[in-house]
Amino acid sequence: MTTSTSCVYVTHLVAPKQGSTAAECEDAVAVLPGHPHDHMLREPFAAGVCDGATESALAKDWARLLSHAAAEHAMALPDVLAGGTAFEQFAASVVARWDPWLADYTLARQTEGRPLKWYEHTKLAEGAYATLLTVHVDPESGAHDGEAAPSWRWRAAALGDSCLFHLRDNQLIHAFPVSAVEEFGTTPDLFGSRNRDAALLADRTRFTGGNCRPGDRLLLMTDALAAWFMSAPDQAEAVGQLLEYAGPDDLDDFNNWLNGLRDSRQLRNDDVAFVRIDFEGR
């Protein structure tokens, strides 16, 4: 029997809306373990993708904290992506991180001679909000034609409209949690930094899973890019365009491509986070 070799490549690109800087971007991505994009990943890994709600204060900071916490929990306890008590415990623990982070932020502002204004205190009391998409991938192996066939099991959880797309032979076989472009709206479910009702957060979160084989891809996107992808008249062409961008060296070209879509009114002018997961093996 021949033992198969298999690996995964993970890369992510985050781009601000047209007219904004990277520092102002309210989308965030965390991938663990934190290897370079061209690393041949053979162990389990997790990713968190968040889209901060512009209407809330410190949305970009909450998106970064939440995406990292989600990836950390998914790595340590994959059952968090099965829902139930495990997800409730995650939700409670990440909300508990917010006030200590906010205390450090407030102190830093004072030290810099920029204390919070009264209206900032009012806004911060309402909390920060973001969508959340979390994925955990675990390598498996099974028998196929007398050889060990590489495969990977994945689980995902989503609160809001950041999306996962599973491609096989570059054809879409699964979209989650949004299945039709008409489902995108202006008021998606959000994960609030002061929402201590963990059971409610778990109830509003959707869960799914699947298996990947060599040649498959998982694409994770925040809502603006996901809506463009789902509304594309030629999905094969849309896949081809997305797959042009495979690493951080492509970020400038990725930004230019996004701006071209915005200029032609194909893409809403919003921040974009994109994670590409390529499964390879023989």
Backbone hydrogen bonds, N-H to C=O, Kabsch-Sander energy under -0.5 kcal/mol:
donor,donor_aa,acceptor,acceptor_aa,energy
7,C,280,E,-2.8
8,V,41,L,-1.8
9,Y,278,D,-2.4
11,T,276,R,-2.3
13,L,274,F,-2.8
15,A,272,V,-3.0
20,S,17,K,-2.1
24,E,21,T,-1.0
25,C,22,A,-1.1
28,A,50,C,-2.5
30,A,48,G,-2.3
32,L,46,A,-2.7
35,H,33,P,-1.9
39,H,36,P,-1.8
41,L,8,V,-2.5
41,L,39,H,-1.2
42,R,40,M,-0.5
45,F,137,V,-1.9
46,A,32,L,-2.8
47,A,135,V,-2.5
48,G,30,A,-2.7
49,V,133,L,-3.0
50,C,28,A,-2.6
51,D,131,T,-0.7
52,G,26,E,-3.1
52,G,50,C,-0.5
53,A,129,Y,-2.9
54,T,52,G,-0.7
56,S,53,A,-2.1
59,A,56,S,-0.9
62,W,58,L,-2.2
63,A,59,A,-2.5
64,R,60,K,-1.8
65,L,61,D,-2.4
66,L,62,W,-3.1
67,S,63,A,-2.3
68,H,64,R,-1.9
69,A,65,L,-2.4
70,A,66,L,-2.5
71,A,67,S,-2.1
72,E,68,H,-2.6
73,H,69,A,-2.5
74,A,70,A,-2.4
75,M,71,A,-2.0
76,A,72,E,-2.3
77,L,73,H,-3.0
80,V,77,L,-2.5
81,L,78,P,-2.2
82,A,79,D,-2.0
83,G,80,V,-1.0
86,A,83,G,-0.6
87,F,83,G,-0.5
88,E,84,G,-2.1
89,Q,85,T,-2.5
90,F,86,A,-1.8
91,A,87,F,-2.9
92,A,88,E,-2.5
93,S,89,Q,-2.1
94,V,90,F,-2.4
95,V,91,A,-1.9
96,A,92,A,-1.6
97,R,93,S,-0.5
97,R,94,V,-0.8
98,W,95,V,-1.3
99,D,95,V,-0.6
101,W,97,R,-1.9
102,L,98,W,-3.0
103,A,99,D,-2.3
104,D,100,P,-1.9
105,Y,101,W,-2.2
106,T,102,L,-2.7
107,L,103,A,-2.2
108,A,104,D,-2.2
109,R,105,Y,-2.2
110,Q,106,T,-1.9
111,T,107,L,-2.5
112,E,108,A,-2.0
113,G,110,Q,-1.5
114,R,109,R,-3.2
121,H,117,K,-1.9
122,T,118,W,-1.8
123,K,119,Y,-1.9
124,L,120,E,-2.9
125,A,121,H,-1.6
126,E,122,T,-0.6
126,E,123,K,-1.2
127,G,124,L,-1.2
130,A,191,F,-1.1
131,T,51,D,-2.0
132,L,159,L,-2.5
133,L,49,V,-2.3
134,T,157,A,-2.7
135,V,47,A,-2.5
136,H,155,R,-2.3
137,V,45,F,-2.8
138,D,153,R,-2.9
140,E,151,S,-3.6
142,G,149,A,-1.7
144,H,147,E,-2.7
147,E,144,H,-1.9
148,A,2,T,-1.5
149,A,142,G,-3.9
149,A,147,E,-0.7
151,S,140,E,-1.8
152,W,212,C,-2.3
153,R,138,D,-2.9
154,W,210,G,-2.9
155,R,136,H,-2.3
156,A,208,T,-2.6
157,A,134,T,-2.2
158,A,206,R,-2.5
159,L,132,L,-2.9
163,C,221,M,-2.9
164,L,176,F,-3.6
165,F,219,L,-2.5
166,H,174,H,-2.8
167,L,165,F,-0.6
167,L,217,R,-3.3
168,R,171,Q,-2.6
171,Q,168,R,-1.8
173,I,166,H,-3.0
174,H,166,H,-1.2
176,F,164,L,-2.4
183,E,180,A,-2.2
184,F,181,V,-1.6
191,F,130,A,-3.4
192,G,190,L,-0.7
193,S,128,A,-3.0
195,N,192,G,-1.2
196,R,194,R,-1.1
198,A,196,R,-1.5
201,L,197,D,-1.9
202,A,198,A,-2.4
203,D,199,A,-2.1
204,R,200,L,-1.8
205,T,201,L,-0.8
205,T,202,A,-0.5
206,R,158,A,-2.8
208,T,156,A,-2.3
210,G,154,W,-2.3
212,C,152,W,-2.9
215,G,279,F,-3.2
216,D,213,R,-2.4
217,R,167,L,-2.1
218,L,277,I,-2.0
219,L,165,F,-2.7
220,L,275,V,-2.7
221,M,163,C,-2.7
222,T,273,A,-1.6
226,A,222,T,-2.2
227,A,223,D,-2.8
228,W,224,A,-1.9
229,F,225,L,-2.5
230,M,226,A,-2.4
231,S,227,A,-1.6
232,A,228,W,-0.7
232,A,229,F,-0.8
235,Q,233,P,-0.5
238,A,234,D,-2.0
239,V,235,Q,-2.7
240,G,236,A,-2.2
241,Q,237,E,-2.2
242,L,238,A,-2.3
243,L,239,V,-2.3
244,E,241,Q,-1.3
245,Y,242,L,-1.6
246,A,244,E,-0.7
250,D,247,G,-2.1
251,L,248,P,-1.7
254,F,250,D,-2.8
255,N,251,L,-2.7
256,N,252,D,-2.4
257,W,253,D,-2.5
258,L,254,F,-2.5
259,N,255,N,-2.5
260,G,256,N,-1.9
261,L,257,W,-2.0
262,R,258,L,-2.3
263,D,259,N,-2.8
264,S,260,G,-1.6
265,R,262,R,-1.7
266,Q,261,L,-2.8
267,L,261,L,-1.2
270,D,268,R,-1.5
272,V,15,A,-3.0
274,F,13,L,-2.6
275,V,220,L,-2.7
276,R,11,T,-3.0
277,I,218,L,-2.5
278,D,9,Y,-2.7
278,D,276,R,-0.5
279,F,216,D,-2.2
280,E,7,C,-2.8
280,E,278,D,-0.5
282,R,5,T,-2.1
